[in-house]
Amino acid sequence: METKDHNEQEHGLFRDFQNKNAKKMWPLVLLITVILLVMIFMISSYSRVQKVTVTGNEIVSDKQIKGFSPVKKGTSLFAVWGKTDKLAQSLKQRSMRMQSVKMKLVNFNQVKIKVEEYPTIGYLYVHGGYQPILKSGVIIKGKVLNPKAGFPVLKKFKNPEKLRRTIKQYRRIDPPVRAVMSTISFSPTKSNPDRIFIQMSDGNKVYASISTFGDKMDYYPSINSKLKVKSVINLEVGAYSYPITKKQSSSNTTTMHGY
């Protein structure tokens, strides 16, 4: 009887020892299991970006944006998690055409890039080609041969400062008025070294000063509505107009209308 009780006591002690060891070993087993799972995940395809999609772009191609992007197919998700805003900002800085860039993870391991581009508001004529002028005021160095209709072409601007000031003023003009401006040419005189000449698509001609035409051109629709014939409109000092006639071109007589 004593032997039986002694054996049971030994078995109980052994079970207690096993339970205590199991409790001590459990955190280590859990840690090893987690490490193994992470290692398996890291070497699997699920830990990498499977697809990159681009939306919102019209001028910059998907291929260019994906080439600029710091996140590509195959990029580790550990390099993306919690960093999408920073990565989007890095992508935005790669192209002057990008006004904003948003990046987010979708479906766990796919990246969606949404782009908003600066629109083109005009063109600068340079050596037989046309450089797009963006809404931001930036001039794209790459040339196009055929500018889109509805945007003016800036000509004869050899002074960078004059050009910068002209673009700054031009951006102030309401889009409907900008749409009827065909060309803006630098046309200085001794009395006005900042004079510009604007050819309108409706046939009227406008003379103005760089420093003020951004505000004065918004009066153009009202002035034009009062004209009975195609006219020259002078906005350099005040505002007045006179008809464009053959007789006028061969004489110094003009008919003035003040505004």
Secondary structure, DSSP 4 states (H G I P E B T S, - for coil): -HHHHHHHHHHHHHHHHHHHHHHHHHHHHHHHHHHHHHHHHHHSGGGB--EEEEES-SSS-HHHHHHH-S--TT-BGGGTTT-HHHHHHHHHTT-TTEEEEEEEEETTTEEEEEEEEPPEEEEEEETTEEEEEETTSPBPSS-BSSPPTTS-EEES---HHHHHHHHHHHTTS-HHHHTTEEEEEE---SS-TTEEEEEETTS-EEEEETTTHHHHGGGHHHHHHT-SS-EEEE-SSS-EEEE--HHHHTSS----EE-
